[in-house]
Amino acid sequence: MDDTPRNADFDVALTMDAAQPPVLDRTVQGLLGTAMDRPDGPLKVTGTARYAAEALPENLVTGFLVRATITKGRVIGMKAEAVEAMPGVIRVMTGHPLLRNPAQGQAHQAPEQILPKVDYFGQPVALVVAETFEQARHAAQALVVTYEEEVAEVDPNAASQVDKPKASQLDQGDLEGAMRSSPVAIDTTYTTAPHSSAPMEPHASIAEWVDGRLQLRGSYQMLKHNVAELADSLGVDEARVRIHAPYVGGGFGSKLGIAPEAVAAAHAARELGRPVRVVMARDQVFEMTMRRTETTQRMRLACDADGLMTALAHEDRVSNLPGEAFSEPTAQGTHFLYGGANRRFTHEVARIHRPCAGSVRAPGEAVGMIALECAMDELAEAADIDPVELRIRNIPDTTPEGGQPYSERALERCLREGAERFGWSQRRGMAERLEGDWWVGMGVAAAVRTNMMEESIARVTLRPDGTALCETDMTDIGTGSYAILTQIVGEMLGLPREKVEVQIGDSDLPKSSGSGGSFGAQSCGSAVFLACQGVRKHLAERMEVAPDDLTLRDGRATGGNRQVALTDLVEAPMSAEGHVKPGETEDNFSIAGYGAHFAEVGVHRDTGEVRVHRMLGVFSIGRVLNMKTATSQCHGGMIWGIGSALTEEIMHDPRDGRIVNHNLAEYHIPVSLDVPQLDAMLLEDTRDDQANPIQAKGIGELGISGAAAAVGNAIRNACGVRVRDFPATPDKIFPHLPDVT
Amino acid sequence: MRPFDYARADTTSDAATRAAAGATFLAGGTNLLDLMKLEVMAPEALVDVTRLDLHEVEATDESGLRIGALVTNSDLANHATVRAHYPVLSRALLSGATVQLRNKATTGGNLLQRTRCPYFYDTAAACNKRDPGTGCAAMEGRNRILAVLGASDHCIATHPSDMAVAMRALGARVVTEGPDGGRELDLGDLYRLPGDTPNIETVLSDGELITAVILPPPPAGAQSYVKVRDRASYAFALVSVAGVVAVEDGRITSANLAFGGLAPMPWRNEAVETALIGKAPSTETFDAAADILLADAKGHGDNDFKIPLARRTLRRALRELCERAA
């Protein structure tokens, strides 16, 4: 970057008010969509990619957060002097501006700062800063905090304060009447356990004030919002905050908003005049960041004799801390996936004092689709219709609540092609297939995930040496941002991958959507695409041809009967900004990613242990930007599905709400032995012209949506046990297993 | 972690002397170091025993096996004699922890690892094992992984080892050396039930070091280790069964059974085994054995399911063992 004023003549702005032409189907470099290796891969596997906590600025000191050991009340005393007298200890800090919990995604302002009040067991109440990590941790453990304790409610089912957000309630037609008059009706309730994002890299920040400006190395997903949240938390102007996050070791939603360690580090660095590093310990990642709420979901579905749905109700209860605006949008996918004229949605938020609830991979669909897609399986069984067929029959022509048309939607194709590829026709009746000591069965579920495109800006510069630089504050949270941005630039400007440099993860760069909600690749990618359109326009002027008549390939421009090397054509850097904004298409169309999951499981006849034998996911997301990273996202989502189906559960103490299993030994994310060979297939020929100018939709969260339901439905088919309380651990299965004669 | 003194022992007696003076033995450190970081344990001194000459697996004169206390879990699991003649031990070891942990964890350390009761690890929770007299938060808390046998009103912690369960079924003996000399005792006699002193877990005296585990000659019959857990790997047992069963002429002639995940120590109840001897394998036979095993079992809410699950796991283990032994 330099400070010289830019020529904005070639900047391109687009508001998504209309379908966009598939420009990327006419470019010829052949880089986009390929399974290109990530440019950052070698750095990561050799340990040389530098993550947030890995810098060593001079004079660095370490802070360690101290957690509340009550559920609700006030801090009334803190023996700070005793701790400050310990070896190496510099300062104990409490009160403002320490955060109660992280900011919710896109909050753009400080989260609650309530000290000395305490709202949950595990809330940060102090930061102890010392010369070394060991000194800080030991002192933090030694700090005596006294409290005035209040009675706290921690059980969502018994909460006395239950909010019912108006916008989330819907009553359409006559649900009860349809339930009564339809020949097939089911009324069933599902519960899902709270989940943790459990990113491999813990939340970590190093804060340093340089010439009155905060330089924060952090592990964050959405820098433009994080800058605003951090500045607001500290009471400084946004211009005085810069965040660097070149590599993020997993986020899954838990790093959407600024978190307690960043504000604590920045505050301490300002007070002490030294760089401060704060890394959350693993138990703190569980306690002080976002969990996914537990859910209770009552499903009522009815259909006629042909399986056409007549009624659909999805009524749920979730929870969060008092004052948090976020509530898990459990029924998000249910609104538009299937038809049924008579519909009801109710949504309740129990206000309780468990650690903060927020976005965890695919908020809404990840758990809502468990209830919907298991209930669909129950309906198929009650109606005696094949579950694949039942789903296909109920794909609506327009959205059942608003009457909108759908944009690209290949749900039927995913179901049919998946069934064929998986061997669905070999599925037997319930509890009919005993192989050795294992009941074996198959299950299916649809996948759907609302698509979002967010405002994004990027700058692309073509340099006289024939290389291009792409700049944006986008992050790479392990998803492949470096790869797909390289590919878009290479494809648009006719450059091989090694001629493209991508700089991201710096909040001083043009402001992108950041990573979250599966919108990063399409939003930031669209901005980069538009910037490249600007550069192409500039090149076309140089070539004296219309932009559409310009062909760029392997560093050469062709048009008007001549071919010129870019190194000869570009005398001074050609720079353009692309700026994309959502517009009318998202109101006029229902835009979502679709897919179908198939699972085959074995259930042990004695112990009820479940092993997933194989799993297939077929997905349609419009254009695939990188076959390898997109497929990896599908694999990751499907593994999350296995986890939420079988193993993952945050356990809260019933008395004080604390997270009991706050480590990776007892919070059971699936390990290699839990995960079979996964088959993820992406439809390659679909495009969504209404979504954005690159016709690509989100994939990160689609892979989890519905995956757990396919496993749950396979358990039912295998052994006849219908699990309605997830995860399906052995104790929920073995008491109901059939006897083997 | 509290600052501590560190010394490396050159001889067993050196280690014992230092430990008798207050130091804590350090071997693989896979459990102790975590506990120290959390300040659940805060020893003022460690004595590192990893350089002692206790790394060998040798045949005994009685055709059994002598396993040095510092043999790693990986080496023991993969030892040719263990794989060939004590497969229950090999399988138990390989079902525990992860490759990385097994590469570090030692035989002696595995026997002496602490419970994984979550409240024991949370210094802001009441725990009679960690802080005697403070109470037991697990009793009415989340006790899914905790004990239904052998526990007390003061503590319901389980012993987490898989290896020790297999060794118990094999009739292993433990060799120790201490300031007052050495002794050899049955593995079952190493552990103490919690009673009202759950902080005291073994009969070892200050400074007494486990130097070896002795296995008797390989037993007749089929061997297996069945472990039921909440995920397929890297999870502690909900219930596990180590079994060695021989069948002749359609009758069970010998049965050695030990259980993990159920109790504060690797659990063995000889009456369960006696009930099987002379019987024809059948679900009724297995259930009668389970009745004896579980007669005094007591759940605490979350872990109630372990009682019926233990019955089913025993049924599964015995059915498999009897089929293979027949």
Interface residues (C-beta under 8 A of the other chain):
Chain A: R67 T69 P87 E134 R137 H138 Q141 D437 H604 D606 T607 G608 E609 R611 L646 T647 M651 H652 D653 P654 R655 R658 V660 N661 A665 E666 H668 P670 V671 S672 L673 D674 T729 P730 D731 F734 P735
Chain B: M1 R2 P3 K37 E39 R116 P118 Y119 D122 T123 A124 A137 E140 G141 R142 R144 I145 V228 D230 R231 A232 S233 Y234 A235 L238 F305 P308 L309 R312 T313 R315 R316
